[in-house]
């Protein structure tokens, strides 16, 4: 065969998509976009940049030497089980221990109703998959966890945000949101909520509101999905009663060891009403067949052989010191007109900047000044949040936090000066590009 007879690869026409498979994708992939926070990681991980963006737990306090010995012994003595397939629901021993942990939040549960997942994100994905058809409505606090918004978008659910204040989700706002959805001829499938030390807002749902929120959802037939990864990280040692402790029939509870032990092990769980549990197990089987037995056994052994309650107290102290460093630096450095939440647990402060500052547009200039944050727009499904940002205090040292806030304050001051001098239109021309740099994409 001559060269002229050789088959040739199709050429890319000018202006045509770079992805030759574009026409083959399912319609739901249109909602699958990279989160703004994930896009930050490559830049924020540079040593010269103070990252106040990511919610990475600080693992330096873990007993790594003893953990490494335990894991080695685990493989040596139980490797034939730890390295084998397991149950899609998770190992029984760990599910029993999870019930003991949830009891600290007032939850009475049976191990049979617990499904172990590969991180609580998997649990959230499964819950969305079994409840939401395209076009269904999910209620979620505004702002809300970016990973949840990603799952809802991937399953083509529409998010209706519900307002919060310093005491968490506002009951009247929930009633109004449900009424709005109903008037549009839709039905809200579930309320997704992070009641304790909210991500990203840092606020906690007042105990006095919890029963009312549940009563409203029961009245209108709305399931409650409670995401509670930070519940044991209250800085004064207080543990709030879980929503699941009030209502075992209409609350699906998501938990995780990522914040209280080790995020890299990717072990979480779902506690669900019995009928829902059955569908979650089927969803888990189709997604992963079974969660890794090794990581489950590592977590189970850690809970059995280590003072995990004492470890959580150490985390509480570490994060409280970092929270205090951030609040002190915000008080010291930020220009007038800024406001922020004052969390009593968890990882995050939610900052609102003065009018005239767009936190997403400002982000590349903040990176140039060697400080990173998560802009508020990533935490809304409806493009709100341009005057907000999430600041994480969990990972940097107190000294680095203070320096990062100082750098951020300088960038904010420059933005405000440009706005006062040139106004919003001219300011954009003077201050440079308004979209993230290629390094952030």
C-alpha positions as CSV (number, residue, x, y, z in Angstrom):
1,X,0.0,0.0,0.0
2,X,1.4,3.4,-1.0
3,X,1.5,6.3,1.4
4,X,-1.4,7.8,-0.5
5,X,-3.5,4.7,0.5
6,X,-2.7,5.0,4.2
7,X,-5.6,5.9,6.4
8,X,-5.2,9.3,8.0
9,X,-6.3,10.7,11.3
10,X,-9.1,13.3,11.1
11,X,-7.8,16.8,11.4
12,X,-9.1,19.4,13.8
13,X,-11.1,22.0,12.0
14,X,-10.5,25.6,13.0
15,X,-12.7,26.5,16.0
16,X,-13.8,22.9,16.6
17,X,-13.7,21.5,20.1
18,X,-10.4,20.0,21.3
19,X,-12.4,17.1,22.6
20,X,-13.4,14.6,19.9
21,X,-15.8,12.9,22.3
22,X,-17.8,15.9,23.0
23,X,-20.9,14.7,21.2
24,X,-20.8,11.4,23.0
25,X,-21.1,12.6,26.6
26,X,-24.3,12.3,28.6
27,X,-26.2,15.6,29.0
28,X,-25.5,15.5,32.8
29,X,-21.8,16.0,32.2
30,X,-22.6,19.6,31.3
31,X,-22.9,20.3,35.0
32,X,-19.6,18.7,35.9
33,X,-17.1,21.5,36.2
34,X,-13.9,21.9,38.2
35,X,-14.5,23.6,41.6
36,X,-12.7,26.9,42.1
37,X,-11.0,25.5,45.2
38,X,-9.5,22.6,43.3
39,X,-8.2,25.0,40.7
40,X,-6.4,26.8,43.4
41,X,-4.4,23.9,44.8
42,X,-1.5,24.0,42.3
43,X,-0.8,27.7,43.1
44,X,-1.7,27.6,46.8
45,X,0.7,24.8,47.4
46,X,3.7,26.9,46.5
47,X,5.8,27.5,49.6
48,X,6.0,31.2,49.1
49,X,2.1,31.5,49.1
50,X,0.2,31.6,52.4
51,X,-2.8,29.5,51.6
52,X,-6.0,30.4,53.5
53,X,-7.9,28.6,50.8
54,X,-8.0,24.8,51.3
55,X,-9.7,23.0,54.2
56,X,-6.8,20.5,54.8
57,X,-6.7,19.2,58.4
58,X,-3.4,19.6,60.3
59,X,-2.1,16.1,60.8
60,X,1.2,17.0,62.6
61,X,-0.4,16.1,66.0
62,X,-1.1,12.5,65.0
63,X,1.0,9.7,66.6
64,X,2.6,8.7,63.3
65,X,5.2,6.4,64.7
66,X,2.7,4.3,66.6
67,X,0.3,4.4,63.7
68,X,2.9,3.1,61.3
69,X,3.7,0.2,63.6
70,X,0.0,-0.6,64.0
71,X,-0.5,-0.7,60.2
72,X,2.5,-2.9,59.7
73,X,1.2,-5.3,62.4
74,X,-2.3,-5.2,60.9
75,X,-1.0,-6.3,57.5
76,X,1.3,-9.0,59.1
77,X,-1.5,-10.5,61.2
78,X,-4.7,-9.8,59.3
79,X,-3.5,-9.1,55.8
80,X,-5.5,-11.9,54.2
81,X,-8.6,-10.1,55.3
82,X,-7.4,-6.5,55.0
83,X,-6.3,-6.9,51.4
84,X,-9.3,-8.8,50.3
85,X,-12.7,-7.8,49.0
86,X,-15.3,-7.0,51.7
87,X,-18.9,-6.1,52.2
88,X,-20.4,-3.2,50.4
89,X,-21.9,-2.0,53.7
90,X,-18.5,-2.0,55.5
91,X,-17.0,-4.1,58.2
92,X,-19.3,-4.8,61.2
93,X,-16.7,-3.8,63.8
94,X,-16.2,-0.3,62.4
95,X,-19.9,0.2,62.0
96,X,-20.3,-0.6,65.7
97,X,-17.6,1.9,66.6
98,X,-19.2,4.6,64.4
99,X,-22.5,4.1,66.4
100,X,-20.5,4.8,69.6
101,X,-19.0,8.0,68.1
102,X,-22.4,9.2,67.0
103,X,-23.8,8.6,70.5
104,X,-21.6,11.6,71.6
105,X,-24.1,13.7,69.5
106,X,-27.2,12.1,71.0
107,X,-27.7,9.7,68.2
108,X,-29.1,6.2,69.0
109,X,-28.3,4.0,66.0
110,X,-27.9,0.4,65.0
111,X,-24.9,-0.8,63.0
112,X,-27.2,-2.3,60.4
113,X,-28.3,1.2,59.4
114,X,-24.7,2.4,58.8
115,X,-23.1,2.3,55.4
116,X,-19.4,2.9,55.3
117,X,-18.3,5.0,52.3
118,X,-15.1,6.2,50.6
119,X,-15.3,9.5,52.4
120,X,-18.5,11.3,53.1
121,X,-18.4,12.8,49.6
122,X,-19.2,9.4,48.3
123,X,-22.2,9.2,50.7
124,X,-23.4,12.6,49.5
125,X,-23.1,11.4,45.9
126,X,-25.1,8.3,46.6
127,X,-27.8,10.1,48.4
128,X,-28.2,12.5,45.5
129,X,-28.2,9.7,43.0
130,X,-30.9,7.7,44.7
131,X,-33.2,10.7,45.3
132,X,-32.7,13.2,42.5
133,X,-33.9,13.0,38.9
134,X,-32.9,15.7,36.4
135,X,-34.7,19.0,37.2
136,X,-35.5,18.1,40.9
137,X,-34.9,20.7,43.5
138,X,-32.5,20.5,46.4
139,X,-32.6,23.1,49.2
140,X,-29.2,24.1,50.5
141,X,-27.9,26.9,52.7
142,X,-26.5,29.9,51.0
143,X,-23.5,29.7,50.9
144,X,-23.0,25.9,50.8
145,X,-20.3,23.3,50.6
146,X,-18.7,23.4,47.1
147,X,-18.5,19.6,46.9
148,X,-22.2,19.2,47.5
149,X,-23.0,21.8,44.8
150,X,-20.8,19.7,42.5
151,X,-22.8,16.5,43.2
152,X,-26.1,18.3,42.8
153,X,-25.0,19.7,39.4
154,X,-23.7,16.4,38.2
155,X,-27.1,14.8,38.7
156,X,-28.8,17.8,37.1
157,X,-30.6,18.9,40.3
158,X,-31.5,22.5,40.7
159,X,-30.3,24.2,43.9
160,X,-32.5,26.7,45.8
161,X,-30.5,28.5,48.5
162,X,-31.9,29.2,51.9
163,X,-30.6,32.2,53.9
164,X,-28.5,32.0,57.0
165,X,-27.6,34.4,59.7
166,X,-25.2,34.2,62.6
167,X,-27.4,31.5,64.2
168,X,-27.4,29.3,61.1
169,X,-30.3,28.4,58.8
170,X,-33.2,30.8,59.2
171,X,-36.5,28.9,59.7
172,X,-38.7,31.5,58.0
173,X,-36.4,31.6,55.0
174,X,-36.8,27.8,54.8
175,X,-40.6,28.1,54.8
176,X,-40.4,30.8,52.1
177,X,-38.0,28.7,49.9
178,X,-40.3,25.7,50.1
179,X,-43.3,27.9,49.2
180,X,-41.4,29.3,46.2
181,X,-40.5,25.9,45.0
182,X,-44.1,24.7,45.4
183,X,-45.6,27.7,43.6
184,X,-43.3,26.9,40.7
185,X,-44.9,23.4,40.5
186,X,-41.8,21.7,41.8
187,X,-41.1,19.6,44.9
188,X,-37.9,19.9,47.0
189,X,-36.5,16.4,47.4
190,X,-34.3,17.2,50.4
191,X,-32.7,19.9,52.5
192,X,-28.9,19.7,52.5
193,X,-27.5,21.3,55.7
194,X,-24.2,21.5,57.6
195,X,-25.5,22.5,61.1
196,X,-22.3,22.6,63.0
197,X,-19.4,24.9,62.2
198,X,-20.6,25.4,58.7
199,X,-18.4,25.1,55.6
200,X,-17.9,27.8,54.4
201,X,-19.8,30.2,56.7
202,X,-18.4,29.0,60.0
203,X,-21.7,29.5,61.8
204,X,-23.6,26.9,63.9
205,X,-27.3,26.3,63.8
206,X,-28.8,27.4,67.1
207,X,-30.1,24.5,69.2
208,X,-33.4,26.4,69.6
209,X,-33.9,26.3,65.8
210,X,-33.2,22.6,65.3
211,X,-36.5,21.1,66.1
212,X,-38.3,23.9,64.2
213,X,-36.2,23.2,61.0
214,X,-37.1,19.5,61.3
215,X,-40.8,20.2,61.9
216,X,-40.9,22.4,58.8
217,X,-39.3,19.7,56.6
218,X,-41.6,17.0,58.0
219,X,-44.7,19.2,57.4
220,X,-43.8,19.7,53.7
221,X,-42.4,16.2,53.1
222,X,-38.8,17.3,52.7
223,X,-36.1,14.9,53.6
224,X,-33.1,16.3,55.6
225,X,-29.6,15.4,54.7
226,X,-27.3,16.3,57.6
227,X,-23.6,16.7,56.8
228,X,-21.6,16.8,60.0
229,X,-17.8,16.4,59.5
230,X,-16.9,19.0,62.1
231,X,-19.3,18.2,64.8
232,X,-16.7,17.0,67.3
233,X,-14.4,20.0,66.7
234,X,-16.0,22.6,69.0
235,X,-13.4,24.8,70.5
236,X,-15.0,24.9,73.9
237,X,-15.5,21.2,74.0
238,X,-19.3,21.5,73.4
239,X,-20.9,18.9,71.2
240,X,-24.3,19.9,69.7
241,X,-27.1,17.5,69.4
242,X,-27.3,16.2,65.8
243,X,-30.4,16.7,63.8
244,X,-30.6,12.9,63.5
245,X,-30.9,12.7,67.3
246,X,-34.3,14.5,67.0
247,X,-35.7,12.6,64.1
248,X,-34.5,9.1,63.1
249,X,-37.1,8.7,60.3
250,X,-36.6,11.8,58.1
251,X,-32.8,12.5,58.5
252,X,-30.0,11.0,56.6
253,X,-26.7,11.6,58.4
254,X,-23.3,11.9,56.8
255,X,-20.2,11.5,58.9
256,X,-16.4,11.3,58.2
257,X,-13.1,10.5,59.8
258,X,-11.4,13.0,57.5
259,X,-11.4,15.9,60.1
260,X,-11.0,13.9,63.3
261,X,-8.4,11.4,62.1
262,X,-6.9,11.2,58.6
263,X,-8.4,12.6,55.4
264,X,-6.2,10.5,53.2
265,X,-7.7,7.2,54.4
266,X,-11.1,8.3,52.8
267,X,-13.4,6.7,55.3
268,X,-16.8,8.1,56.0
269,X,-20.3,6.8,56.5
270,X,-24.0,7.3,56.0
271,X,-26.6,6.6,58.7
272,X,-30.0,6.3,57.1
273,X,-33.5,5.0,57.7
274,X,-33.6,1.3,57.1
275,X,-35.4,1.4,53.7
276,X,-33.0,4.1,52.5
277,X,-30.1,2.0,53.7
278,X,-30.9,-0.8,51.4
279,X,-30.8,1.5,48.3
280,X,-27.5,3.0,49.5
281,X,-25.9,-0.4,49.7
282,X,-27.0,-1.1,46.1
283,X,-25.6,2.3,45.0
284,X,-22.4,1.6,46.8
285,X,-22.1,-1.8,45.1
286,X,-22.5,-0.2,41.7
287,X,-20.0,2.5,42.4
288,X,-17.1,0.8,44.2
289,X,-18.3,-2.8,44.8
290,X,-17.0,-2.4,48.4
291,X,-15.1,0.2,50.4
292,X,-11.4,-0.8,51.0
293,X,-11.1,-3.2,53.9
294,X,-7.6,-2.0,54.7
295,X,-8.5,1.6,55.4
296,X,-11.5,0.5,57.4
297,X,-9.4,-1.8,59.5
298,X,-6.8,0.9,60.1
299,X,-9.5,3.3,61.4
300,X,-11.1,0.5,63.5
301,X,-7.7,-0.4,65.1
302,X,-6.9,3.3,65.7
303,X,-10.2,3.7,67.6
304,X,-9.6,0.5,69.6
305,X,-5.9,1.1,70.5
306,X,-5.5,4.9,70.7
307,X,-6.9,7.7,72.8
308,X,-9.0,9.1,70.0
309,X,-11.0,11.3,72.3
310,X,-7.8,12.8,73.6
311,X,-6.6,13.2,70.0
312,X,-9.8,15.2,69.2
313,X,-9.2,17.4,72.2
314,X,-5.7,18.1,70.8
315,X,-7.2,19.0,67.4
316,X,-9.7,21.3,69.2
317,X,-6.8,23.1,70.9
318,X,-4.7,23.3,67.7
319,X,-7.6,24.7,65.6
320,X,-8.7,27.1,68.4
321,X,-5.2,28.6,68.5
322,X,-5.3,29.1,64.7
323,X,-8.8,30.5,64.8
324,X,-7.7,33.0,67.4
325,X,-4.7,34.0,65.3
326,X,-6.9,34.6,62.3
327,X,-9.5,36.6,64.2
328,X,-6.8,38.7,65.8
329,X,-5.2,39.4,62.5
330,X,-8.5,40.3,60.8
331,X,-9.2,42.7,63.7
332,X,-5.7,44.2,63.3
333,X,-5.2,44.5,59.6
334,X,-8.4,44.5,57.6
335,X,-9.7,47.8,56.3
336,X,-13.0,49.4,57.5
337,X,-16.2,48.0,56.0
338,X,-15.2,44.3,56.2
339,X,-17.1,41.9,58.4
340,X,-16.6,38.2,59.2
341,X,-18.0,35.3,61.2
342,X,-16.5,34.2,64.5
343,X,-16.7,30.4,64.5
344,X,-16.7,28.4,67.7
345,X,-15.5,25.3,65.9
346,X,-14.4,23.8,62.6
347,X,-12.1,25.3,60.0
348,X,-13.5,28.4,58.4
349,X,-14.2,32.1,58.6
350,X,-16.6,33.7,56.1
351,X,-15.4,37.2,55.2
352,X,-17.5,40.0,53.5
353,X,-15.6,42.8,51.9
354,X,-16.8,46.4,51.1
355,X,-18.8,47.3,48.0
356,X,-16.6,47.7,45.0
357,X,-14.5,44.6,45.6
358,X,-15.1,41.4,43.6
359,X,-13.3,38.6,45.4
360,X,-13.1,36.3,42.3
361,X,-11.7,39.1,40.2
362,X,-9.2,40.0,42.9
363,X,-7.9,36.5,43.4
364,X,-5.1,36.6,40.7
365,X,-3.7,39.8,42.3
366,X,-3.9,38.2,45.7
367,X,-1.8,35.3,44.4
368,X,0.7,37.8,43.0
369,X,0.9,39.1,46.6
370,X,1.5,35.5,47.8
371,X,-1.8,34.8,49.6
372,X,-4.6,32.6,48.5
373,X,-8.3,32.3,49.6
374,X,-11.5,30.8,48.2
375,X,-13.7,33.3,46.5
376,X,-17.4,33.3,47.6
377,X,-18.9,32.6,44.2
378,X,-17.8,29.0,44.3
379,X,-20.1,28.4,47.2
380,X,-23.3,29.4,45.5
381,X,-25.2,27.8,42.6
382,X,-26.6,31.1,41.4
383,X,-23.5,33.3,41.0
384,X,-23.8,35.1,44.3
385,X,-20.9,35.6,46.7
386,X,-18.8,38.1,44.7
387,X,-18.2,40.1,47.9
388,X,-17.4,37.1,50.1
389,X,-14.5,34.8,50.6
390,X,-13.7,31.7,52.7
391,X,-10.6,31.8,54.8
392,X,-9.3,28.6,56.3
393,X,-7.3,28.6,59.4
394,X,-6.9,24.8,59.9
395,X,-3.6,24.2,58.1
396,X,-1.1,27.2,58.4
397,X,0.7,28.0,61.6
398,X,-0.6,31.0,63.6
399,X,2.4,33.0,62.3
400,X,1.7,32.2,58.7
401,X,-2.0,33.0,59.2
402,X,-1.1,36.4,60.6
403,X,1.2,37.1,57.6
404,X,-1.4,35.8,55.1
405,X,-4.1,38.1,56.5
406,X,-1.6,41.1,56.4
407,X,-0.9,40.4,52.7
408,X,-4.6,40.0,52.1
409,X,-5.4,43.3,53.8
410,X,-2.9,45.1,51.6
411,X,-4.5,43.7,48.4
412,X,-7.9,44.8,49.7
413,X,-6.7,48.2,50.5
414,X,-5.3,48.6,47.0
415,X,-8.6,47.4,45.5
416,X,-10.6,49.9,47.5
417,X,-8.3,52.7,46.6
418,X,-8.7,51.9,42.9
419,X,-12.5,51.7,43.3
420,X,-12.7,55.1,45.1
421,X,-10.4,56.7,42.5
422,X,-11.6,55.2,39.2
423,X,-15.0,53.6,39.9
424,X,-15.9,50.0,38.9
425,X,-15.4,50.3,35.1
426,X,-12.2,52.2,35.0
427,X,-10.8,50.2,37.9
428,X,-11.0,47.0,35.9
429,X,-8.9,48.6,33.2
430,X,-6.3,50.0,35.6
431,X,-6.0,47.0,37.9
432,X,-5.5,44.3,35.3
433,X,-7.2,41.0,34.3
434,X,-10.4,40.1,36.0
435,X,-10.3,36.3,35.4
436,X,-8.0,33.8,37.1
437,X,-4.5,33.5,35.5
438,X,-3.6,30.3,33.6
439,X,-1.9,29.0,36.7
440,X,-5.3,29.0,38.4
441,X,-7.2,27.2,35.7
